[in-house]
Amino acid sequence: MNKYEAMIIVRPDFTEEERKNLFHQIAEAIAKNGGAVTQAVVWAERRKLAFPIKRAKKFDEGLFYLVNFDAPSDAITKVRYLYRVNEGIVRTLILRLED
């Protein structure tokens, strides 16, 4: 299994309950594909973005969520797809960490 780090920008207009549900969905997507979350933390609340991101509407701010996890390399494509189709996620960056 490889070690990965994901920075996920979440919609800033979500309520606390919607955020908790989304964070659960993020971890569940990793677990369903054979991975395990080692650390998950809110990195920044309502941080201003360098440029507006258009999803369903334009977002000038976002909540940054940092997730460290272990997963097989073939799971990353599936996880990226699940994050891309989720309406609550504005942007995602997944990086493989060196051992």
DRENTORKOL-3810 file (N, C-alpha, C; in nm, 4 decimals):
REM DRENTORKOL-3810
@n.u->0.0840; n.v->-0.1180; n.w->0.0000; ca.u->0.0000; ca.v->0.0000; ca.w->0.0000; c.u->0.0887; c.v->0.1245; c.w->0.0000
@n.u->0.0443; n.v->0.2242; n.w->-0.0715; ca.u->0.1147; ca.v->0.3514; ca.w->-0.0799; c.u->0.0510; c.v->0.4533; c.w->0.0136
@n.u->0.1309; n.v->0.5526; n.w->0.0506; ca.u->0.0802; ca.v->0.6608; ca.w->0.1355; c.u->0.0445; c.v->0.7792; c.w->0.0463
@n.u->-0.0720; n.v->0.8406; n.w->0.0744; ca.u->-0.1217; ca.v->0.9524; ca.w->-0.0045; c.u->-0.1664; c.v->1.0652; c.w->0.0861
@n.u->-0.1678; n.v->1.1847; n.w->0.0277; ca.u->-0.2209; ca.v->1.3019; ca.w->0.0954; c.u->-0.3179; c.v->1.3691; c.w->-0.0009
@n.u->-0.4363; n.v->1.4012; n.w->0.0466; ca.u->-0.5372; ca.v->1.4660; ca.w->-0.0366; c.u->-0.5760; c.v->1.5990; c.w->0.0263
@n.u->-0.5735; n.v->1.7032; n.w->-0.0558; ca.u->-0.6250; ca.v->1.8341; ca.w->-0.0151; c.u->-0.7563; c.v->1.8510; c.w->-0.0898
@n.u->-0.8625; n.v->1.8676; n.w->-0.0155; ca.u->-0.9959; ca.v->1.8738; ca.w->-0.0736; c.u->-1.0579; c.v->2.0084; c.w->-0.0362
@n.u->-1.1038; n.v->2.0813; n.w->-0.1373; ca.u->-1.1719; ca.v->2.2081; ca.w->-0.1138; c.u->-1.3217; c.v->2.1804; c.w->-0.1162
@n.u->-1.3874; n.v->2.2128; n.w->-0.0056; ca.u->-1.5295; ca.v->2.1859; ca.w->0.0137; c.u->-1.6067; c.v->2.3165; c.w->0.0018
@n.u->-1.7311; n.v->2.3062; n.w->-0.0433; ca.u->-1.8175; ca.v->2.4248; ca.w->-0.0558; c.u->-1.8255; c.v->2.4995; c.w->0.0771
@n.u->-1.8105; n.v->2.6317; n.w->0.0750; ca.u->-1.8125; ca.v->2.7093; ca.w->0.1994; c.u->-1.9527; c.v->2.7324; c.w->0.2556
@n.u->-2.0567; n.v->2.7072; n.w->0.1765; ca.u->-2.1922; ca.v->2.7365; ca.w->0.2213; c.u->-2.2612; c.v->2.6170; c.w->0.2873
@n.u->-2.1884; n.v->2.5103; n.w->0.3145; ca.u->-2.2464; ca.v->2.3936; ca.w->0.3813; c.u->-2.2660; c.v->2.4193; c.w->0.5301
@n.u->-2.3720; n.v->2.3609; n.w->0.5854; ca.u->-2.3939; ca.v->2.3666; ca.w->0.7298; c.u->-2.2998; c.v->2.2672; c.w->0.7974
@n.u->-2.2930; n.v->2.2739; n.w->0.9282; ca.u->-2.2062; ca.v->2.1837; ca.w->1.0042; c.u->-2.2456; c.v->2.0371; c.w->0.9817
@n.u->-2.3741; n.v->2.0099; n.w->0.9780; ca.u->-2.4224; ca.v->1.8727; ca.w->0.9555; c.u->-2.3855; c.v->1.8229; c.w->0.8155
@n.u->-2.3995; n.v->1.9093; n.w->0.7157; ca.u->-2.3633; ca.v->1.8719; ca.w->0.5786; c.u->-2.2130; c.v->1.8465; c.w->0.5661
@n.u->-2.1333; n.v->1.9262; n.w->0.6361; ca.u->-1.9877; ca.v->1.9047; ca.w->0.6362; c.u->-1.9518; c.v->1.7696; c.w->0.6962
@n.u->-2.0104; n.v->1.7369; n.w->0.8110; ca.u->-1.9809; ca.v->1.6087; ca.w->0.8753; c.u->-2.0183; c.v->1.4932; c.w->0.7836
@n.u->-2.1319; n.v->1.5045; n.w->0.7170; ca.u->-2.1756; ca.v->1.4016; ca.w->0.6242; c.u->-2.0771; c.v->1.3895; c.w->0.5073
@n.u->-2.0312; n.v->1.5014; n.w->0.4551; ca.u->-1.9364; ca.v->1.5004; ca.w->0.3441; c.u->-1.8027; c.v->1.4415; c.w->0.3868
@n.u->-1.7542; n.v->1.4773; n.w->0.5057; ca.u->-1.6280; ca.v->1.4224; ca.w->0.5550; c.u->-1.6386; c.v->1.2711; c.w->0.5714
@n.u->-1.7558; n.v->1.2245; n.w->0.6140; ca.u->-1.7791; ca.v->1.0800; ca.w->0.6244; c.u->-1.7761; c.v->1.0159; c.w->0.4856
@n.u->-1.8349; n.v->1.0804; n.w->0.3854; ca.u->-1.8343; ca.v->1.0283; ca.w->0.2487; c.u->-1.6924; c.v->1.0229; c.w->0.1919
@n.u->-1.6101; n.v->1.1208; n.w->0.2255; ca.u->-1.4710; ca.v->1.1242; ca.w->0.1793; c.u->-1.3952; c.v->1.0045; c.w->0.2341
@n.u->-1.4072; n.v->0.9790; n.w->0.3630; ca.u->-1.3391; ca.v->0.8652; ca.w->0.4249; c.u->-1.3962; c.v->0.7331; c.w->0.3754
@n.u->-1.5257; n.v->0.7284; n.w->0.3534; ca.u->-1.5920; ca.v->0.6061; ca.w->0.3067; c.u->-1.5455; c.v->0.5689; c.w->0.1657
@n.u->-1.5227; n.v->0.6667; n.w->0.0796; ca.u->-1.4749; ca.v->0.6404; ca.w->-0.0562; c.u->-1.3371; c.v->0.5744; c.w->-0.0532
@n.u->-1.2529; n.v->0.6165; n.w->0.0395; ca.u->-1.1201; ca.v->0.5572; ca.w->0.0536; c.u->-1.1318; c.v->0.4146; c.w->0.1056
@n.u->-1.2137; n.v->0.3949; n.w->0.2082; ca.u->-1.2292; ca.v->0.2620; ca.w->0.2691; c.u->-1.2907; c.v->0.1618; c.w->0.1715
@n.u->-1.3874; n.v->0.2035; n.w->0.0915; ca.u->-1.4518; ca.v->0.1134; ca.w->-0.0043; c.u->-1.3552; c.v->0.0628; c.w->-0.1110
@n.u->-1.2493; n.v->0.1381; n.w->-0.1352; ca.u->-1.1517; ca.v->0.1006; ca.w->-0.2371; c.u->-1.0241; c.v->0.0422; c.w->-0.1777
@n.u->-1.0351; n.v->-0.0123; n.w->-0.0583; ca.u->-0.9236; ca.v->-0.0845; ca.w->0.0027; c.u->-0.8232; c.v->0.0004; c.w->0.0764
@n.u->-0.8572; n.v->0.1242; n.w->0.1057; ca.u->-0.7657; ca.v->0.2125; ca.w->0.1761; c.u->-0.8054; c.v->0.2342; c.w->0.3203
@n.u->-0.7213; n.v->0.3081; n.w->0.3912; ca.u->-0.7482; ca.v->0.3399; ca.w->0.5312; c.u->-0.6999; c.v->0.4817; c.w->0.5597
@n.u->-0.7864; n.v->0.5622; n.w->0.6187; ca.u->-0.7515; ca.v->0.7005; ca.w->0.6542; c.u->-0.6649; c.v->0.6977; c.w->0.7795
@n.u->-0.5487; n.v->0.7632; n.w->0.7736; ca.u->-0.4607; ca.v->0.7699; ca.w->0.8899; c.u->-0.4779; c.v->0.9011; c.w->0.9659
@n.u->-0.5135; n.v->1.0082; n.w->0.8933; ca.u->-0.5352; ca.v->1.1374; ca.w->0.9581; c.u->-0.6280; c.v->1.2206; c.w->0.8698
@n.u->-0.7203; n.v->1.2899; n.w->0.9326; ca.u->-0.8108; ca.v->1.3804; ca.w->0.8602; c.u->-0.8354; c.v->1.5020; c.w->0.9476
@n.u->-0.8161; n.v->1.6198; n.w->0.8900; ca.u->-0.8280; ca.v->1.7418; ca.w->0.9677; c.u->-0.8729; c.v->1.8565; c.w->0.8764
@n.u->-0.9471; n.v->1.9506; n.w->0.9343; ca.u->-0.9824; ca.v->2.0728; ca.w->0.8624; c.u->-0.8588; c.v->2.1615; c.w->0.8645
@n.u->-0.8047; n.v->2.1905; n.w->0.7483; ca.u->-0.6813; ca.v->2.2666; ca.w->0.7367; c.u->-0.7076; c.v->2.4165; c.w->0.7465
@n.u->-0.8175; n.v->2.4625; n.w->0.6858; ca.u->-0.8505; ca.v->2.6050; ca.w->0.6909; c.u->-1.0008; c.v->2.6231; c.w->0.6712
@n.u->-1.0599; n.v->2.7100; n.w->0.7506; ca.u->-1.2030; ca.v->2.7427; ca.w->0.7401; c.u->-1.2203; c.v->2.8653; c.w->0.6520
@n.u->-1.3056; n.v->2.8562; n.w->0.5526; ca.u->-1.3437; ca.v->2.9672; ca.w->0.4651; c.u->-1.2242; c.v->3.0509; c.w->0.4205
@n.u->-1.1314; n.v->2.9865; n.w->0.3574; ca.u->-1.0131; ca.v->3.0548; ca.w->0.3063; c.u->-1.0420; c.v->3.1103; c.w->0.1669
@n.u->-0.9948; n.v->3.2298; n.w->0.1413; ca.u->-1.0129; ca.v->3.2952; ca.w->0.0112; c.u->-0.9311; c.v->3.2206; c.w->-0.0936
@n.u->-0.9929; n.v->3.1933; n.w->-0.2089; ca.u->-0.9254; ca.v->3.1239; ca.w->-0.3181; c.u->-0.8510; c.v->3.2244; c.w->-0.4063
@n.u->-0.7459; n.v->3.1799; n.w->-0.4718; ca.u->-0.6674; ca.v->3.2674; ca.w->-0.5590; c.u->-0.7486; c.v->3.3131; c.w->-0.6790
@n.u->-0.8396; n.v->3.2277; n.w->-0.7254; ca.u->-0.9283; ca.v->3.2624; ca.w->-0.8364; c.u->-1.0604; c.v->3.1908; c.w->-0.8154
@n.u->-1.1696; n.v->3.2456; n.w->-0.8651; ca.u->-1.3000; ca.v->3.1820; ca.w->-0.8461; c.u->-1.3070; c.v->3.0475; c.w->-0.9188
@n.u->-1.3693; n.v->2.9505; n.w->-0.8564; ca.u->-1.3882; ca.v->2.8189; ca.w->-0.9153; c.u->-1.5363; c.v->2.8022; c.w->-0.9442
@n.u->-1.5671; n.v->2.7734; n.w->-1.0678; ca.u->-1.7069; ca.v->2.7570; ca.w->-1.1058; c.u->-1.7417; c.v->2.6088; c.w->-1.0997
@n.u->-1.8343; n.v->2.5746; n.w->-1.0164; ca.u->-1.8905; ca.v->2.4398; ca.w->-1.0095; c.u->-2.0373; c.v->2.4567; c.w->-1.0439
@n.u->-2.1284; n.v->2.4442; n.w->-0.9533; ca.u->-2.2686; ca.v->2.4757; ca.w->-0.9782; c.u->-2.2861; c.v->2.6276; c.w->-0.9792
@n.u->-2.2039; n.v->2.6942; n.w->-0.8980; ca.u->-2.1986; ca.v->2.8401; ca.w->-0.8979; c.u->-2.0538; c.v->2.8777; c.w->-0.8689
@n.u->-2.0208; n.v->3.0056; n.w->-0.8783; ca.u->-1.8830; ca.v->3.0469; ca.w->-0.8532; c.u->-1.8543; c.v->3.0520; c.w->-0.7043
@n.u->-1.7397; n.v->2.9987; n.w->-0.6670; ca.u->-1.6962; ca.v->3.0016; ca.w->-0.5281; c.u->-1.5687; c.v->3.0843; c.w->-0.5183
@n.u->-1.5698; n.v->3.1846; n.w->-0.4293; ca.u->-1.4524; ca.v->3.2674; ca.w->-0.4032; c.u->-1.3792; c.v->3.2199; c.w->-0.2785
@n.u->-1.4458; n.v->3.1360; n.w->-0.1988; ca.u->-1.3893; ca.v->3.0826; ca.w->-0.0749; c.u->-1.4113; c.v->2.9325; c.w->-0.0720
@n.u->-1.3399; n.v->2.8669; n.w->0.0185; ca.u->-1.3595; ca.v->2.7241; ca.w->0.0355; c.u->-1.3088; c.v->2.6783; c.w->0.1699
@n.u->-1.3594; n.v->2.5654; n.w->0.2142; ca.u->-1.3111; ca.v->2.5016; ca.w->0.3355; c.u->-1.2109; c.v->2.3958; c.w->0.2915
@n.u->-1.0892; n.v->2.4025; n.w->0.3434; ca.u->-0.9832; ca.v->2.3115; ca.w->0.3033; c.u->-0.9761; c.v->2.1945; c.w->0.4016
@n.u->-0.9829; n.v->2.0739; n.w->0.3476; ca.u->-0.9836; ca.v->1.9510; ca.w->0.4275; c.u->-0.8643; c.v->1.8670; c.w->0.3844
@n.u->-0.7786; n.v->1.8312; n.w->0.4800; ca.u->-0.6565; ca.v->1.7553; ca.w->0.4526; c.u->-0.6732; c.v->1.6129; c.w->0.5037
@n.u->-0.6496; n.v->1.5152; n.w->0.4142; ca.u->-0.6655; ca.v->1.3736; ca.w->0.4492; c.u->-0.5382; c.v->1.2991; c.w->0.4122
@n.u->-0.4798; n.v->1.2280; n.w->0.5079; ca.u->-0.3684; ca.v->1.1368; ca.w->0.4830; c.u->-0.4237; c.v->0.9952; c.w->0.4892
@n.u->-0.3854; n.v->0.9129; n.w->0.3922; ca.u->-0.4386; ca.v->0.7771; ca.w->0.3891; c.u->-0.3437; c.v->0.6818; c.w->0.3186
@n.u->-0.3634; n.v->0.5530; n.w->0.3446; ca.u->-0.2924; ca.v->0.4452; ca.w->0.2777; c.u->-0.3910; c.v->0.3781; c.w->0.1844
@n.u->-0.3463; n.v->0.3457; n.w->0.0625; ca.u->-0.4349; ca.v->0.2812; ca.w->-0.0336; c.u->-0.3517; c.v->0.2150; c.w->-0.1426
@n.u->-0.4063; n.v->0.1113; n.w->-0.2056; ca.u->-0.3384; ca.v->0.0543; ca.w->-0.3221; c.u->-0.3420; c.v->0.1533; c.w->-0.4382
@n.u->-0.2450; n.v->0.1459; n.w->-0.5256; ca.u->-0.2345; ca.v->0.2451; ca.w->-0.6332; c.u->-0.3524; c.v->0.2426; c.w->-0.7293
@n.u->-0.4159; n.v->0.1276; n.w->-0.7502; ca.u->-0.5290; ca.v->0.1212; ca.w->-0.8430; c.u->-0.6554; c.v->0.1851; c.w->-0.7851
@n.u->-0.6585; n.v->0.2123; n.w->-0.6568; ca.u->-0.7767; ca.v->0.2729; ca.w->-0.5933; c.u->-0.7851; c.v->0.4233; c.w->-0.6175
@n.u->-0.6755; n.v->0.4867; n.w->-0.6495; ca.u->-0.6727; ca.v->0.6322; ca.w->-0.6609; c.u->-0.7618; c.v->0.6825; c.w->-0.7743
@n.u->-0.7626; n.v->0.6139; n.w->-0.8856; ca.u->-0.8482; ca.v->0.6534; ca.w->-0.9980; c.u->-0.9948; c.v->0.6505; c.w->-0.9580
@n.u->-1.0354; n.v->0.5483; n.w->-0.8854; ca.u->-1.1746; ca.v->0.5353; ca.w->-0.8410; c.u->-1.2097; c.v->0.6428; c.w->-0.7385
@n.u->-1.1181; n.v->0.6685; n.w->-0.6479; ca.u->-1.1413; ca.v->0.7707; ca.w->-0.5446; c.u->-1.1526; c.v->0.9087; c.w->-0.6089
@n.u->-1.0637; n.v->0.9394; n.w->-0.7036; ca.u->-1.0707; ca.v->1.0686; ca.w->-0.7738; c.u->-1.2049; c.v->1.0852; c.w->-0.8441
@n.u->-1.2523; n.v->0.9780; n.w->-0.9081; ca.u->-1.3813; ca.v->0.9848; ca.w->-0.9771; c.u->-1.4943; c.v->1.0135; c.w->-0.8782
@n.u->-1.4950; n.v->0.9438; n.w->-0.7645; ca.u->-1.5998; ca.v->0.9646; ca.w->-0.6643; c.u->-1.5980; c.v->1.1076; c.w->-0.6104
@n.u->-1.4796; n.v->1.1642; n.w->-0.5950; ca.u->-1.4697; ca.v->1.3023; ca.w->-0.5480; c.u->-1.5150; c.v->1.4008; c.w->-0.6558
@n.u->-1.4870; n.v->1.3698; n.w->-0.7823; ca.u->-1.5235; ca.v->1.4592; ca.w->-0.8919; c.u->-1.6746; c.v->1.4694; c.w->-0.9084
@n.u->-1.7466; n.v->1.3599; n.w->-0.8871; ca.u->-1.8922; ca.v->1.3620; ca.w->-0.9068; c.u->-1.9679; c.v->1.4111; c.w->-0.7837
@n.u->-1.9000; n.v->1.4276; n.w->-0.6720; ca.u->-1.9637; ca.v->1.4766; ca.w->-0.5503; c.u->-1.9829; c.v->1.6280; c.w->-0.5601
@n.u->-2.1069; n.v->1.6736; n.w->-0.5462; ca.u->-2.1395; ca.v->1.8158; ca.w->-0.5599; c.u->-2.0827; c.v->1.9019; c.w->-0.4468
@n.u->-2.0523; n.v->1.8434; n.w->-0.3335; ca.u->-2.0008; ca.v->1.9203; ca.w->-0.2207; c.u->-1.8523; c.v->1.9503; c.w->-0.2303
@n.u->-1.7822; n.v->1.8797; n.w->-0.3201; ca.u->-1.6384; ca.v->1.8979; ca.w->-0.3358; c.u->-1.6135; c.v->1.9890; c.w->-0.4554
@n.u->-1.5409; n.v->2.0980; n.w->-0.4307; ca.u->-1.5126; ca.v->2.1945; ca.w->-0.5350; c.u->-1.3870; c.v->2.1541; c.w->-0.6134
@n.u->-1.2800; n.v->2.1157; n.w->-0.5439; ca.u->-1.1531; ca.v->2.0759; ca.w->-0.6053; c.u->-1.0848; c.v->1.9717; c.w->-0.5193
@n.u->-1.0024; n.v->1.8877; n.w->-0.5840; ca.u->-0.9281; ca.v->1.7843; ca.w->-0.5124; c.u->-0.7880; c.v->1.7727; c.w->-0.5699
@n.u->-0.6891; n.v->1.7540; n.w->-0.4827; ca.u->-0.5531; ca.v->1.7245; ca.w->-0.5238; c.u->-0.5060; c.v->1.6075; c.w->-0.4388
@n.u->-0.4661; n.v->1.4980; n.w->-0.5046; ca.u->-0.4163; ca.v->1.3803; ca.w->-0.4335; c.u->-0.2704; c.v->1.3592; c.w->-0.4746
@n.u->-0.1837; n.v->1.3524; n.w->-0.3752; ca.u->-0.0409; ca.v->1.3329; ca.w->-0.3979; c.u->0.0076; c.v->1.2063; c.w->-0.3310
@n.u->0.0995; n.v->1.1362; n.w->-0.3961; ca.u->0.1594; ca.v->1.0186; ca.w->-0.3345; c.u->0.2799; c.v->1.0665; c.w->-0.2539
@n.u->0.2884; n.v->1.0220; n.w->-0.1290; ca.u->0.3977; ca.v->1.0599; ca.w->-0.0408; c.u->0.5120; c.v->0.9593; c.w->-0.0534
@n.u->0.6334; n.v->1.0070; n.w->-0.0441; ca.u->0.7497; ca.v->0.9197; ca.w->-0.0469; c.u->0.7639; c.v->0.8473; c.w->0.0859
@n.u->0.8142; n.v->0.7278; n.w->0.0815; ca.u->0.8336; ca.v->0.6476; ca.w->0.2038; c.u->0.9501; c.v->0.6956; c.w->0.2851
END
